Amino acid sequence: MSSFSWRTPFFAFYSRALYQHVARAWRGSGLGYLFLVTACCSLFITVRAASILDDFFSHQLMPVLNQVPTLSIKGGELQPLTTTPLVIMAPESQRPGLIIDTSAQPRLDELSPQVWLLQHQARVRQPDGNYQVVDFSSMGDLELDQPSLMAVADKLRAFVKVLSFSPIQRSEFVYRLLQALLYSIAGLAYCRLLKVSLGYQVLLRLTCVAMTPALLISSLLFFMGVNLPVLGVLYFVASQAYLYFAIQSVGAAPRSDDAYIEV
């Protein structure tokens, strides 16, 4: 067989014959295989990310929305007009999560909430600490009550869940690609140590397959919510050990099969 199959990721855990087959029969750099493996791993990551998003909506966002009074935007102005700001605290951090201040002179310098609803604009704090401003004059007339806010939140949550797989998969593939390129350089040292002569393309596809056990285990543990600082080191060690095992397996192949070693 000149290409990989659905069994390849499982054989990558133990089979010398697989790594010999990868070097002898596969063609190219192995990045297509790496792309498919990261796509499968990204499914676990996406499901876990969706669970984290659900927890955020349930424990962070919904308690805030439950305290929001009925508001309306008419003629570019948030109503009802008040002289006292309504401060809604974030449930866990106990810092201002939402402030509704429709007074003529809001206290912009005293508090820094995540979302600020003013008389003529909304301000949303960005990760860098600056606020993005949305002017109500461009929104038309709008009624904001709790049922409508809950409906918008649910639609937003579903929208994010559906679209999250693609950026997760792309970022996962790029990250693992960079890892494979770096690990394959380490593989050159293993080739010298084991006195095995391999072309870089062969070495790169061996690296992609050798990374499989660490990729699958890391994705499964993330899916189960297991996150320990030492795991990153263990994944690195496992990938290096499997790469050494792969090169050693190729070096142990019968001499009659050495034609592929220089590919």
Sequence and secondary structure as in RCSB ss.txt:
>XXXX:A:sequence
MSSFSWRTPFFAFYSRALYQHVARAWRGSGLGYLFLVTACCSLFITVRAASILDDFFSHQLMPVLNQVPTLSIKG
GELQPLTTTPLVIMAPESQRPGLIIDTSAQPRLDELSPQVWLLQHQARVRQPDGNYQVVDFSSMGDLELDQPSLM
AVADKLRAFVKVLSFSPIQRSEFVYRLLQALLYSIAGLAYCRLLKVSLGYQVLLRLTCVAMTPALLISSLLFFMG
VNLPVLGVLYFVASQAYLYFAIQSVGAAPRSDDAYIEV
>XXXX:A:secstr
  S  TTHHHHTTT HHHHHHHHHH  S SHHHHHHHHHHHHHHHHHHHHHHHHHHIIIIIHHHHTT   EEEET
TEEES  SS EEEE TTT SEEEEEE SSS  TTT   SEEEESSEEEEE TTS EEEEEGGGT SEEE HHHHH
HHHHHHHHHHHHHHHHHHHHHHHHHHHHHHHHHHHHHHHHHHHHT    HHHHHHHHHHHTHHHHHHHHHHHHTT
   TTHHHHHHHHHHHHHHHHHHHHHTS GGGGGGTT 
